[in-house]
Amino acid sequence: MTLIKQLSPQDEFTGFYLLRELAIKQTNGNPPKDYFDIVLGDSSGQLSAKFWDVSTADKETFFPMALVKVRGIAHLYREKLQVKITKIRLASDADGVSLTDYIRSAPIRPVDLVHTIKAAAASIVDSDISAIVDFCIGKVEDKLMHYPAAKTHHHAYFAGLAYHMARMLEIGEFLCRQRPFLNPDLMKAGIILHDIAKPEEMISEFGIVSDYSVQGKLIGHISLAANWITEAAIRCGIPLESEKVLNLQHLVLSHHNLGEWGSPVQPQTAEAVALHHIDAMDAKLQMVEDALDSTPETEEWTPFIRGLENKAVYRTKL
């Protein structure tokens, strides 16, 4: 089977793929005709596709997150690779394929990632900070096993959120050794808590986000996490005006840095400055890694990366 990242213009191919997204749209013709606007996915990436000859039966047969067998032709449209589907059917038991084989996931087992996060939480020395972190982890522990960190921006795959947090913990540990003025307890707590409410912000199945929840749309993960810290402090009998609660809330509320990026305040403690840059560095490097991994090795440049100011990345030949 041809992986999505292996496709090149004019390739004719047949294989099994996941219908990550499917929408019924209409052509501009007179009269207009219905067609499927599709995003195909596999473990190597995803690609836009069109199926033009849509029947009434097709509309009742195909749905998002279905595994399908596709015959198609890859071509360039507005300088981007796209697929024209010539034939499509649902996968059957006789095909011997599994949905999980076509889902991109973190390169480390989810159980190991969650273990890393919980071990970091257990190493927090301050009992109040530890209690708050444990309370917040408990709200989403099961979802950490499979939730992505975002819909499309970065770590947008199975267990991507836990992978993001684990990689940030590695960077945070190094920085605390290099910069002893940073408080290790606050750094660990900030890294674990900064995106802890993402599973409540998004609706996800198999690491693929279909929509944002009502809470996600009306409140967002930053405010949700700050509220959880307050809730944890009340339940644990920790004064809300304490330095510990204040610092944890500031870490969460400031980690996006700017108001237009979702933060109501900018980082104004040493640990908050560090957290913002650790988060941004891990997210941006992951965008680069994902773009390189999902771009055919024959291509010198990746597609434009929205999170990098719509810049493409050159594949260095060294």
LUMGULO-462976 format. One record per residue (C-alpha): x, y, z; residue number from 1. Coordinates in Angstrom, 3 decimals. Each point is the difference from the previous one (the first is absolute). Example, Ala and Ser with C-alpha at 12.3 -4.5 7.8 and 13.67 -1.06 7.14 Angstrom:
REM residues 2
SITE     east    north       up pase
SITE   12.300   -4.500    7.800    1
SITE    1.370    3.440   -0.660    2
***
This chain:
REM residues 318
SITE     east    north       up pase
SITE    0.000    0.000    0.000    1
SITE    1.179    3.528   -0.768    2
SITE    0.394    2.232    3.048    3
SITE   -1.278    3.541   -0.319    4
SITE    3.484    1.457    0.491    5
SITE    1.250   -2.102   -2.922    6
SITE   -2.473    1.421   -2.522    7
SITE    1.262    2.225   -2.805    8
SITE   -1.864    1.849   -2.777    9
SITE   -1.461   -2.322   -2.662   10
SITE    0.265   -3.085    2.233   11
SITE   -2.857   -2.460   -0.452   12
SITE   -0.529   -2.027    3.149   13
SITE   -2.301   -2.323    1.916   14
SITE   -0.014   -0.433    3.758   15
SITE   -1.799    0.197    3.316   16
SITE   -0.351    3.355    1.729   17
SITE   -1.926    1.690    2.779   18
SITE   -2.698    2.557   -0.838   19
SITE    1.271    2.574    2.484   20
SITE   -2.465    2.588   -1.298   21
SITE   -2.914   -0.176   -2.437   22
SITE   -2.345    2.751   -1.123   23
SITE   -2.600    0.105   -2.761   24
SITE    0.446    3.044   -2.211   25
SITE   -1.304    1.200   -3.353   26
SITE    1.762    0.899   -3.215   27
SITE   -0.407    3.408   -1.614   28
SITE   -1.629   -1.494   -3.086   29
SITE   -3.544    0.495   -1.173   30
SITE   -1.648   -2.005    1.351   31
SITE    2.407   -0.511    2.924   32
SITE    1.018   -3.560    0.863   33
SITE    0.858   -1.461    3.379   34
SITE    3.528   -1.204    0.710   35
SITE    1.991   -1.206    3.001   36
SITE    2.663    2.324    1.412   37
SITE    2.223   -2.437    1.886   38
SITE    3.125   -0.135    2.120   39
SITE    1.637   -3.421   -0.302   40
SITE    2.351   -1.120    2.749   41
SITE    2.390   -2.780    0.905   42
SITE    2.884   -0.426    2.420   43
SITE    2.267    2.167   -2.177   44
SITE   -2.211    3.068   -0.361   45
SITE   -3.101    1.371   -1.685   46
SITE   -1.029    1.362   -3.381   47
SITE   -2.932    1.860   -1.525   48
SITE   -2.090   -2.026   -2.462   49
SITE   -3.087    0.416   -2.180   50
SITE   -2.545   -2.586   -1.095   51
SITE   -2.120    1.542   -2.710   52
SITE   -2.520   -2.676   -0.990   53
SITE   -2.014   -0.104    3.218   54
SITE   -3.271   -1.930   -0.004   55
SITE   -2.833    0.001    2.515   56
SITE    1.215   -3.398    1.214   57
SITE    3.509    1.404    0.501   58
SITE   -1.358    2.723    2.270   59
SITE   -1.583   -2.667    2.194   60
SITE    3.034   -2.298   -0.046   61
SITE    3.063    2.097    0.757   62
SITE    0.683    1.907    3.212   63
SITE    2.941    1.557    1.869   64
SITE    2.340   -2.436    1.798   65
SITE   -0.934   -2.840   -2.381   66
SITE    2.754   -2.188   -1.419   67
SITE   -0.244   -0.144   -3.792   68
SITE    1.715   -1.536   -2.993   69
SITE    0.803    2.669   -2.557   70
SITE    1.185    0.062   -3.579   71
SITE    1.226    3.399   -1.065   72
SITE    2.387    2.273   -1.841   73
SITE    2.250    2.556    1.716   74
SITE    0.352    3.384   -1.655   75
SITE    0.966    3.573    0.770   76
SITE   -2.737    2.565    0.623   77
SITE    1.111    3.562    0.728   78
SITE    3.499   -1.377    0.631   79
SITE   -1.249   -2.443    2.650   80
SITE   -0.266   -3.759   -0.334   81
SITE   -3.576   -1.247   -0.163   82
SITE   -1.726   -3.273   -0.880   83
SITE   -2.754   -0.640   -2.511   84
SITE   -1.832   -3.102    1.212   85
SITE   -1.242   -2.198   -2.832   86
SITE   -1.357   -2.840    2.119   87
SITE   -0.791   -0.389    3.681   88
SITE   -1.577   -2.607    2.276   89
SITE   -0.177   -0.744    3.704   90
SITE    2.565   -2.440    1.369   91
SITE   -1.408   -3.358    1.063   92
SITE    1.076   -2.660    2.489   93
SITE    1.248   -2.094   -2.908   94
SITE    2.585    2.697   -0.788   95
SITE    1.825   -0.768    3.240   96
SITE    0.762    3.632    0.786   97
SITE   -0.389    1.809    3.327   98
SITE   -0.955    3.613    0.581   99
SITE    2.854    0.526    2.462  100
SITE    2.555   -0.874   -2.700  101
SITE   -0.978    3.140   -1.888  102
SITE    0.164    2.473    2.861  103
SITE    3.072    2.045    0.720  104
SITE    1.147   -0.262    3.603  105
SITE    2.791    1.187    2.274  106
SITE    3.291   -1.873   -0.510  107
SITE   -0.004   -1.096    3.656  108
SITE   -2.621   -2.286    1.568  109
SITE   -2.778    2.009    1.688  110
SITE    0.348   -2.003    3.214  111
SITE    3.685    0.965    0.200  112
SITE   -0.787    3.658   -0.669  113
SITE   -2.623    0.140    2.749  114
SITE    2.424   -1.781    2.342  115
SITE    2.594    2.709   -0.736  116
SITE   -2.514    2.752    0.773  117
SITE   -1.137   -1.641    3.251  118
SITE    3.588   -0.668    1.058  119
SITE    0.810    3.696   -0.508  120
SITE   -3.050    0.943    2.059  121
SITE    1.064   -2.418    2.747  122
SITE    3.448    1.629    0.124  123
SITE   -1.443    3.415    0.916  124
SITE    1.281    0.711    3.510  125
SITE   -2.495    2.630    1.123  126
SITE   -3.059   -1.841    1.348  127
SITE   -2.512    2.718   -0.947  128
SITE    1.230    0.297   -3.595  129
SITE    0.110   -3.794   -0.232  130
SITE   -3.595   -0.293    1.255  131
SITE   -1.265    2.541   -2.554  132
SITE    1.809   -1.707   -2.879  133
SITE   -1.281   -3.439    1.035  134
SITE   -3.571    1.313    0.191  135
SITE    0.192    1.442   -3.523  136
SITE    1.615   -3.135   -1.468  137
SITE   -2.803   -2.051    1.553  138
SITE   -2.579    1.914   -2.010  139
SITE    1.408   -1.155   -3.349  140
SITE    2.328   -2.925    0.700  141
SITE   -1.873   -2.483   -2.221  142
SITE   -0.185    2.494   -2.866  143
SITE    3.729    0.696    0.196  144
SITE    0.469   -3.486   -1.429  145
SITE   -1.357    1.025   -3.394  146
SITE   -0.786    3.736   -0.325  147
SITE    1.872    2.233   -2.476  148
SITE    1.453    3.347    1.037  149
SITE   -1.913    1.884   -2.713  150
SITE   -2.355   -0.422   -2.935  151
SITE    2.589    0.853   -2.669  152
SITE    2.667    2.292    1.448  153
SITE    2.491   -2.336    1.706  154
SITE    0.105   -3.525    1.461  155
SITE   -3.364   -0.545   -1.705  156
SITE   -0.087   -3.778    0.308  157
SITE   -0.695   -2.914    2.357  158
SITE    1.627    0.695    3.424  159
SITE    1.468    3.228   -1.374  160
SITE   -0.845    1.964    3.150  161
SITE    1.863   -2.402    2.300  162
SITE    2.929   -0.054   -2.434  163
SITE    0.108    3.812   -0.018  164
SITE   -0.001    0.116    3.796  165
SITE    2.663   -2.705    0.339  166
SITE    2.343    1.720   -2.458  167
SITE   -0.510    3.332    1.779  168
SITE    0.855   -1.639    3.319  169
SITE    3.331   -1.096   -1.499  170
SITE    0.780    3.573   -1.074  171
SITE   -1.167    1.384    3.351  172
SITE    2.239   -2.374    1.916  173
SITE    3.010    1.118   -2.031  174
SITE   -0.788    3.696    0.451  175
SITE   -0.366   -0.378    3.766  176
SITE    3.498   -1.513    0.123  177
SITE    1.418    2.713   -2.249  178
SITE   -1.889    2.865    1.683  179
SITE   -0.137   -0.747    3.761  180
SITE   -2.139    3.089    0.689  181
SITE   -2.966   -1.849   -1.539  182
SITE   -2.219   -1.821    2.505  183
SITE   -0.158   -3.679   -1.071  184
SITE   -3.349   -0.608    1.699  185
SITE   -1.617    2.922   -1.815  186
SITE    1.591   -0.994   -3.315  187
SITE   -1.293   -3.587    0.212  188
SITE   -3.430    1.165    1.146  189
SITE   -0.250    2.666   -2.708  190
SITE    0.929   -2.443   -2.749  191
SITE   -2.517   -2.592    1.196  192
SITE   -2.796    2.516    0.592  193
SITE    0.394    2.366   -2.960  194
SITE   -2.032   -2.186   -2.419  195
SITE   -1.599   -2.352    2.522  196
SITE   -3.535    1.112   -0.951  197
SITE    0.466   -0.648   -3.738  198
SITE   -2.007   -3.273    0.231  199
SITE   -2.968    2.000    1.280  200
SITE    0.437    2.617   -2.726  201
SITE   -0.135   -2.397   -2.953  202
SITE   -2.150   -2.894   -1.204  203
SITE    2.368   -2.695   -1.214  204
SITE   -0.060   -3.618   -1.129  205
SITE    3.168   -1.972   -0.734  206
SITE    1.998    3.214    0.335  207
SITE   -2.014    1.812   -2.673  208
SITE   -1.913    3.092    1.100  209
SITE   -3.440    0.345   -1.581  210
SITE   -1.020    3.194    1.803  211
SITE    0.469    2.112    3.095  212
SITE   -2.242   -0.635    3.000  213
SITE   -2.436    2.589    1.330  214
SITE    2.428    0.620    2.885  215
SITE    2.826    0.295   -2.492  216
SITE   -1.828    2.560   -2.102  217
SITE   -1.358    2.068    2.900  218
SITE    2.854   -0.239    2.517  219
SITE    3.090   -1.635   -1.543  220
SITE    2.696   -2.192    1.478  221
SITE    1.981    2.834    1.583  222
SITE   -2.885    1.283    2.118  223
SITE   -1.200   -3.532    0.725  224
SITE    3.402   -0.969    1.405  225
SITE    0.182    3.168    2.109  226
SITE   -3.445   -0.867    1.402  227
SITE    1.172   -3.544    0.786  228
SITE    2.913    1.400    2.005  229
SITE   -2.477    2.059    2.028  230
SITE   -2.229   -3.046    0.484  231
SITE    2.971   -2.113    1.090  232
SITE    1.157    2.628    2.501  233
SITE   -3.470    0.218    1.557  234
SITE   -0.299   -3.796    0.287  235
SITE    3.499   -0.307    1.459  236
SITE   -0.446    2.869    2.452  237
SITE    2.683    2.160   -1.607  238
SITE   -0.622    3.775    0.318  239
SITE   -0.955    1.444   -3.385  240
SITE    2.141    3.082    0.632  241
SITE    3.125   -2.092    0.649  242
SITE    3.140    0.492   -2.123  243
SITE   -0.236   -3.605   -1.168  244
SITE   -3.508    0.320   -1.422  245
SITE    0.799    3.409   -1.487  246
SITE    3.139   -1.299   -1.721  247
SITE   -1.718   -3.068   -1.424  248
SITE   -2.885    2.054   -1.359  249
SITE    2.417    2.504   -1.535  250
SITE    1.952   -2.803   -1.703  251
SITE   -3.163   -1.282   -1.665  252
SITE   -1.530    3.378   -0.819  253
SITE    3.170    1.432   -1.570  254
SITE    1.470   -2.945   -1.902  255
SITE   -1.292    1.161   -3.421  256
SITE    1.709    3.352    0.684  257
SITE   -2.310    2.327   -1.971  258
SITE   -3.672    0.870    0.166  259
SITE   -0.511   -0.785   -3.675  260
SITE    1.412   -3.469    0.694  261
SITE   -2.431   -0.572    2.880  262
SITE    1.917    1.150    3.083  263
SITE   -1.712    2.625    2.196  264
SITE    3.391    0.969    1.488  265
SITE    3.619   -0.147   -1.120  266
SITE    2.673   -2.028    1.839  267
SITE    1.285    1.976    2.995  268
SITE    1.820   -2.607    2.070  269
SITE    3.207   -1.814   -0.886  270
SITE   -1.780   -3.336   -0.256  271
SITE   -2.783    1.485   -2.153  272
SITE    2.527    1.434   -2.464  273
SITE    1.735   -3.373   -0.172  274
SITE   -3.295   -1.893   -0.398  275
SITE   -1.131    2.146   -2.921  276
SITE    3.223   -0.541   -1.910  277
SITE    0.182   -3.728    0.803  278
SITE   -3.573   -0.388   -1.257  279
SITE    0.615    2.049   -3.140  280
SITE    3.281   -1.750   -0.815  281
SITE   -1.424   -3.494    0.374  282
SITE   -3.109    0.887   -2.006  283
SITE    1.909    1.676   -2.842  284
SITE    2.652   -2.707   -0.261  285
SITE   -2.769   -2.589   -0.091  286
SITE   -1.645    1.901   -2.865  287
SITE    3.291   -0.182   -1.900  288
SITE    0.472   -3.696    0.808  289
SITE   -3.568   -0.816   -1.012  290
SITE    0.315    1.940   -3.252  291
SITE    3.268   -1.724   -0.921  292
SITE   -1.369   -3.440    0.934  293
SITE   -3.147    0.445   -2.070  294
SITE    1.726    1.489   -3.063  295
SITE    1.383   -2.412   -2.625  296
SITE    3.773   -0.282    0.286  297
SITE    0.257    0.996   -3.664  298
SITE   -1.371    3.453    0.862  299
SITE    2.502    2.681    1.040  300
SITE   -2.585    2.170    1.758  301
SITE   -2.851   -0.792    2.359  302
SITE   -3.433    1.566   -0.477  303
SITE   -0.506    3.368    1.696  304
SITE   -0.269   -0.390    3.790  305
SITE   -2.654    2.251    1.505  306
SITE    1.604    0.017    3.461  307
SITE    3.282    1.224   -1.483  308
SITE   -1.465    3.138   -1.570  309
SITE   -0.919   -2.033   -3.096  310
SITE    3.621   -0.771   -0.781  311
SITE    1.098   -3.200   -1.740  312
SITE    2.997   -1.940    1.316  313
SITE    2.888   -1.055   -2.202  314
SITE    1.212   -3.598    0.317  315
SITE    3.741    0.392    0.597  316
SITE    2.055   -2.426   -2.076  317
SITE    2.848   -0.333    2.512  318
***
